[in-house]
Amino acid sequence: MHVDEVQIDGGGTKAVITGNTENPGKRLIVLEGDEVEALYGRPRFTHEERVQYFALSPKEQSVLDQLHSIKSRVYFILQLGYFKARHMFFIFHLNEVDEDVRYVGERYFPDFKDDEPTIARGTRLKQQRLILGLCNYRSWNAGAQKKLDAKARQAAMICAKPIYLFRELIYHLADQRMVAPGYSIMQDTVGRALVHEQRRLASIVQSHLAQSDHAALKAARRFAGALRNYSA
């Protein structure tokens, strides 16, 4: 699986939550492997899906006609079709998607033959900018991360399940017509929101406890620790 991931400017700390205390430091697991592939993996089209996603509107055809080589045009149609299906971009060589290349060639360029499967990085990125304009989408950026963090914290106040936050963020990105960031960025965003909500709730509880309540809590923690040591 190949996915373009945008680096976020400014760095910052990463909040990590894991259910496995014996193996700390790993990112929060939100999706299983097959679910990640289904959401972030390059589409594997059926014939019917190729007919649908590789069709060109008059406007798309006009942009295609501006490209020079047949190979760049084939790659553009592939990128555009994959973007329509997933609303994200992928890095691939033509020999990795030979069935899609064969379909596009037969439909648009019957004489297309190219033994060089790679495409220049500059060409790929230029095509992606054209596709964003055609589809009225925006690329991922640092400003979008701030808004996504705010949306995640808002969702965490409703439900603390990681999958709920993840879905809410996906809906938010689609509504904003924003290209989704990589899965690791989504994991970190969900994790930070859950840590923020945990601290917010703890602060509320602390502010409403009397001094005697604080002492009772400390005693309860010591007692719980003693029980764990005893059972070990």
Residue pairs with C-beta under 8 A, 6 or more apart in sequence:
1 37
1 40
1 41
1 42
2 42
2 90
2 91
2 92
3 40
3 88
3 89
3 90
3 91
3 182
3 183
4 88
4 89
4 90
4 91
4 128
4 182
5 181
5 182
5 184
5 185
6 139
6 140
6 141
6 181
6 182
8 142
8 145
8 185
9 142
10 142
14 188
14 191
14 192
15 188
15 191
15 192
15 194
15 195
15 196
16 24
16 25
16 26
16 27
16 28
16 191
17 28
17 191
17 194
17 195
18 24
18 25
18 26
18 27
18 28
18 29
19 29
20 26
27 184
27 187
27 188
27 191
28 162
28 187
28 190
28 191
28 194
29 162
29 187
30 162
30 163
30 165
30 166
30 186
30 187
30 190
31 39
31 163
31 166
31 183
36 183
39 86
39 170
39 183
40 86
40 88
40 182
40 183
42 82
42 86
42 90
42 92
42 97
43 49
43 53
43 81
43 82
43 85
43 86
45 53
45 81
45 85
45 100
47 103
49 85
50 81
50 100
50 103
53 81
53 82
53 84
53 85
54 77
54 78
54 80
54 81
54 100
54 103
54 104
54 107
56 64
56 77
56 80
59 134
60 80
60 134
63 76
63 130
63 134
64 73
64 76
64 77
67 73
67 76
67 127
70 109
70 111
70 112
70 114
71 94
71 112
71 114
71 116
71 119
72 119
72 123
72 127
73 108
73 109
74 94
74 101
74 104
74 105
74 108
74 109
74 112
74 114
75 94
75 119
75 123
75 124
75 127
76 127
76 130
76 131
77 104
77 108
78 92
78 94
78 97
78 100
78 101
78 104
79 89
79 90
79 124
79 127
79 128
79 131
80 131
80 134
81 100
82 89
82 90
83 89
83 131
83 135
83 137
84 135
87 135
87 137
87 174
87 179
87 180
88 179
88 180
89 128
89 131
89 179
91 124
93 117
93 118
93 119
94 101
94 114
94 117
94 118
94 119
95 117
96 117
105 112
128 139
129 139
131 137
132 138
132 139
132 179
135 177
136 177
137 177
137 178
137 179
138 144
138 176
138 177
138 178
138 179
139 179
140 178
140 179
140 180
140 181
144 176
144 178
144 181
145 181
145 185
145 189
147 176
148 169
148 172
148 173
148 181
148 189
149 189
149 192
149 193
151 168
151 169
151 172
152 165
152 168
152 169
152 189
152 190
152 192
152 193
153 193
153 196
153 197
155 164
155 165
155 168
155 169
155 193
156 165
156 193
156 194
156 196
156 197
157 197
157 200
158 164
159 165
160 194
160 197
162 190
162 194
165 190
165 193
165 194
166 186
166 190
169 186
169 189
169 190
170 180
173 179
173 180
180 186
206 214
209 217
